[in-house]
Amino acid sequence: AEQAGNAAIQLGYLCRLEQALELSEAAMSLDRRLGSELSFSAVNEASVAALHADLGHYDRALEIGQRCVDALRRSGLPHFLVSAENTLAAAYLQLGR
């Protein structure tokens, strides 16, 4: 799951957003099946939320992004929390909210 998430981030850097989203969602699914710790799952969800926002899927970005922010607040990973909050804020800005 971790390697799939890392590869998805690299695909995003290469602007291969659809492929990155597909692989990120696979990593999230693996996280759930493996029972990964909350913090790791939330980091993968942050990537999925950002990719949905980049692709204009704002409903999904906001849904996943808020869930991710809530989980990261509980996990004690402030550096990932800031990134997830930024993704959520950018999506709201793009929607004019």
C-alpha positions, 0 to 999 in steps of 0.5 A, spaced: 500 500 500 505 504 501 509 503 495 502 504 491 501 511 494 508 513 493 508 511 486 501 515 485 504 521 488 510 520 482 505 519 477 501 526 479 508 530 479 508 527 472 501 530 470 498 523 469 493 525 474 488 519 472 493 514 473 495 517 479 488 517 482 487 510 480 493 508 483 492 512 489 485 509 490 488 502 489 492 504 495 487 506 499 483 500 498 489 496 500 490 500 506 483 498 508 484 491 507 490 491 511 488 495 516 493 500 516 494 505 521 490 511 521 495 516 520 498 512 513 491 511 511 489 519 512 496 520 508 493 516 502 486 519 502 490 526 502 493 524 495 486 522 493 483 528 495 488 533 492 487 529 485 480 529 485 480 537 486 486 537 480 481 533 476 475 538 478 471 532 482 470 537 487 464 533 491 469 528 492 475 532 493 471 535 499 468 529 502 475 525 502 478 531 504 474 533 510 474 526 512 482 526 511 483 532 515 479 530 521 483 523 521 490 527 521 488 532 526 487 525 531 493 522 528 498 527 530 502 528 523 501 536 523 506 536 516 501 532 513 495 536 516 497 542 513 497 539 506 490 536 507 487 543 509 491 547 504 488 542 499 481 543 502 481 550 502 484 551 495 478 546 493 473 551 496 476 557 493 475 554 486 468 553 488 467 560 490 466 559 497 
